[in-house]
């Protein structure tokens, strides 16, 4: 008969910071971050408490590749969403993680986010599982260019379009009715005239194998895993929780709401990352 799994210690108050610090102190940490790490910077998520009430259908990889109308709709919405997405700034959670890395407590970050806020906060070793919206790739010739340059071309092709107002979406685009994009003009690659795609992993696509290998290699260097702001609902992040559990590493989690694989976690803190991580960084700094 198999013994039942121990339930994680779950905290909602200040005692959670103490429990996390006790679990992680003196260990080389690898951190896995998700959208909940960036919501306090104004970037919405798909599964957080504030977004589950409203259905949000993410961009599907296959549809983007095969349906011109889907690409048109994405780029129209992206033209509106990009200014606010790109103007987001690191919050206290990003800053705390960068500080923990500088102080030698964190070896590196594996992030599911595409917002580059960890870089902006000063984190050095960051593995971006899902790419970065700041880059655009040509599907035909593989040329890369900055997203800001594509924005300039989109605005030139669609004068007045940017004056619309719309709600920001997690993909860095915006809510927009189908009829509003009927006459929208999509920018093409300046090198070959090919089809452009943000250099991110859309839903239904696979994380590139070298990226996965680099993330697993980082995890192998660590003595503990800290998950921040992720429900681990998709396998691209959950696999690292599984690997850490297989290696019997101590696992901490800071997240609000449901979490896949919660039974594998040692200490779980149900609170905002921007509240918990600065306190954790201070606690680890004092030894």
C-alpha positions in Angstrom: 0.0 0.0 0.0 1.4 3.4 -1.0 1.8 6.0 1.8 -0.3 9.1 1.2 1.6 12.2 0.1 2.3 14.8 2.8 0.3 18.0 2.4 2.3 21.2 1.9 2.4 23.9 4.6 0.1 26.7 3.4 0.4 30.2 4.7 -1.5 33.4 4.0 0.3 35.8 6.4 3.8 36.9 7.5 4.6 33.5 9.0 4.8 32.3 5.4 7.9 34.3 4.8 9.5 32.8 7.9 8.6 29.3 6.6 10.0 30.0 3.2 13.2 31.5 4.6 13.7 28.4 6.8 13.2 26.1 3.8 15.4 28.0 1.4 18.2 29.5 3.6 21.7 28.3 2.7 20.6 26.7 -0.6 21.3 27.7 -4.2 17.9 28.6 -5.5 16.5 28.3 -9.0 13.3 30.3 -9.5 10.5 29.6 -11.9 8.2 32.6 -12.6 4.9 32.9 -14.2 2.4 35.6 -15.0 1.6 36.3 -11.4 5.0 37.8 -11.0 4.0 40.6 -13.5 0.4 41.3 -12.7 1.5 43.9 -10.2 3.3 45.7 -13.1 -0.1 46.0 -14.8 0.2 43.0 -17.2 -2.9 40.7 -16.9 -2.7 36.9 -16.7 -5.0 34.2 -18.0 -5.7 32.2 -14.8 -5.4 34.7 -11.9 -8.3 35.5 -9.6 -9.0 38.7 -11.4 -9.2 37.2 -14.9 -11.0 33.9 -14.5 -14.4 35.6 -14.5 -13.7 36.8 -18.0 -13.0 34.3 -20.7 -9.7 35.1 -22.5 -8.9 33.0 -25.6 -5.1 32.9 -26.2 -3.6 33.1 -29.7 -3.3 29.5 -31.0 -0.1 28.7 -32.9 -1.6 26.7 -35.7 -4.3 29.3 -36.4 -1.7 32.1 -36.5 0.3 30.1 -39.1 -2.5 29.0 -41.3 -5.2 31.8 -41.2 -4.4 35.2 -42.5 -7.4 36.7 -40.8 -6.0 35.5 -37.4 -2.7 37.2 -38.1 -4.5 40.4 -39.1 -6.6 40.3 -35.9 -3.5 39.7 -33.8 -1.4 42.5 -35.3 -4.3 45.0 -35.1 -4.8 44.2 -31.4 -1.1 44.2 -30.9 -0.8 47.7 -32.3 -3.1 48.9 -29.5 -1.7 46.8 -26.7 2.1 47.2 -27.4 2.5 50.7 -26.0 1.1 49.8 -22.6 2.8 46.4 -22.5 6.2 47.8 -23.4 5.8 50.7 -20.9 5.3 48.2 -17.9 8.1 48.5 -15.3 9.5 45.9 -12.9 7.6 45.6 -9.6 8.9 44.7 -6.1 8.9 41.0 -6.9 11.2 41.5 -10.0 13.5 43.7 -8.0 13.7 41.3 -5.1 14.6 38.4 -7.4 17.4 40.5 -9.0 18.7 41.4 -5.5 18.7 37.7 -4.5 20.7 36.9 -7.6 23.2 39.6 -6.9 23.6 38.4 -3.3 24.3 34.9 -4.5 21.1 33.2 -3.2 19.5 32.7 -6.7 21.5 30.9 -9.4 19.1 32.0 -12.2 15.5 32.3 -13.3 13.3 30.2 -15.6 10.4 32.4 -16.7 7.2 31.7 -18.6 6.8 35.4 -19.1 7.5 37.3 -22.3 7.7 40.8 -20.9 11.5 41.1 -20.2 10.8 42.6 -16.8 13.3 40.4 -15.1 16.0 41.8 -17.4 14.8 45.4 -16.7 15.1 44.7 -13.0 18.7 43.6 -13.4 18.5 39.8 -13.3 21.4 38.4 -15.3 20.7 34.7 -15.8 17.2 34.4 -17.3 15.9 31.6 -19.5 12.8 32.7 -21.4 10.7 29.6 -22.0 8.2 31.3 -24.2 10.4 33.9 -25.9 10.0 37.7 -25.7 7.5 40.0 -27.3 10.2 42.6 -27.8 11.4 40.6 -30.8 9.7 39.8 -34.1 10.7 36.9 -36.3 10.1 36.4 -40.1 8.6 32.9 -40.7 10.1 32.8 -44.1 13.7 34.0 -43.8 14.1 33.9 -39.9 15.2 37.5 -39.7 14.7 39.1 -36.3 13.9 42.8 -35.7 12.8 44.8 -32.7 9.1 44.9 -32.0 9.3 48.7 -31.7 10.3 49.0 -35.4 7.3 46.8 -36.4 5.1 49.1 -34.4 6.3 52.1 -36.4 5.4 50.4 -39.7 2.0 49.2 -38.4 1.1 52.7 -37.4 2.3 54.1 -40.8 0.2 51.5 -42.6 -2.9 52.2 -40.4 -3.1 55.9 -39.7 -5.4 56.8 -36.9 -5.8 53.2 -35.7 -3.8 53.7 -32.6 -6.3 56.3 -31.3 -8.7 53.6 -30.4 -9.0 52.5 -26.8 -9.0 48.8 -25.8 -8.3 46.6 -22.8 -4.8 45.1 -22.5 -4.6 41.3 -22.9 -1.9 38.9 -21.5 -0.4 38.4 -25.0 0.5 42.1 -25.2 -2.4 42.7 -27.6 -5.8 44.1 -26.7 -9.5 43.4 -26.8 -11.0 44.5 -30.1 -14.2 43.5 -32.0 -13.7 41.6 -35.3 -15.3 44.3 -37.4 -12.7 46.8 -36.3 -9.9 45.0 -38.1 -11.6 44.5 -41.4 -9.4 47.0 -43.3 -6.3 46.6 -41.2 -3.0 46.4 -43.0 -0.3 44.0 -41.7 3.4 44.8 -41.9 5.7 42.3 -43.6 9.4 41.4 -43.3 11.6 44.3 -44.6 14.2 41.7 -45.8 12.1 39.3 -47.8 8.4 40.5 -47.6 7.6 37.4 -45.6 5.1 36.8 -42.7 6.0 38.2 -39.3 5.3 36.6 -36.0 6.2 37.8 -32.5 9.1 35.7 -31.3 7.1 33.9 -28.6 5.7 30.4 -28.1 1.9 30.6 -28.7 -0.5 28.1 -27.2 -0.2 24.8 -29.1 3.4 25.3 -30.0 6.4 23.7 -28.3 9.2 25.3 -26.4 12.4 24.9 -28.4 14.5 21.9 -27.3 17.7 24.0 -26.6 15.7 26.3 -24.3 14.2 23.3 -22.4 17.7 21.7 -22.1 19.2 25.0 -20.7 16.4 25.2 -18.1 16.8 21.7 -17.0 20.6 22.3 -16.8 20.1 25.3 -14.6 17.7 23.3 -12.3 20.4 20.6 -12.0 22.7 23.2 -10.5 20.3 24.2 -7.8 19.6 22.9 -4.3 16.0 24.2 -4.2 13.2 25.4 -6.4 11.1 28.5 -5.8 8.0 28.9 -7.9 6.6 32.5 -8.1 3.3 33.5 -9.7 2.5 30.4 -11.7 -0.4 28.0 -11.5 1.7 25.5 -13.4 -1.4 24.6 -15.4 0.7 24.1 -18.6 3.3 21.5 -19.0 6.1 23.9 -20.1 6.4 25.0 -16.4 5.0 22.0 -14.6 7.8 19.7 -15.8 10.3 21.6 -13.7 8.3 21.1 -10.6 8.2 17.4 -11.4 12.0 17.3 -11.9 12.6 19.1 -8.7 10.3 16.7 -6.8 12.1 13.7 -8.5 15.4 15.1 -7.2 13.9 15.6 -3.7 14.7 19.3 -3.7 12.9 21.6 -1.3 10.2 23.4 -3.1 8.6 26.7 -2.2 5.6 28.4 -3.9 4.3 31.9 -3.9 1.0 32.2 -5.7 -2.6 33.2 -5.3 -5.2 30.7 -6.4 -5.1 27.1 -7.6 -1.9 25.4 -8.5 -1.2 22.2 -10.3 1.0 19.8 -8.4 0.5 21.5 -5.1 1.0 18.2 -3.3 4.7 18.3 -4.4 5.3 21.7 -2.7 6.9 21.9 0.8 5.9 25.5 1.7 3.1 27.4 -0.1 2.4 31.1 0.5 -0.9 32.4 -0.8 0.0 36.1 -1.2 1.2 38.6 -3.8 4.7 38.1 -5.0 5.4 41.8 -4.6 4.7 41.5 -0.9 6.4 38.2 -0.1 9.6 38.4 -2.1 11.1 41.6 -0.7 10.5 40.2 2.8 12.1 36.9 1.8 15.1 38.7 0.3 15.5 40.6 3.6 15.2 37.4 5.6 17.8 35.6 3.6 20.2 38.5 3.6 20.3 38.4 7.5 21.1 34.8 7.4 
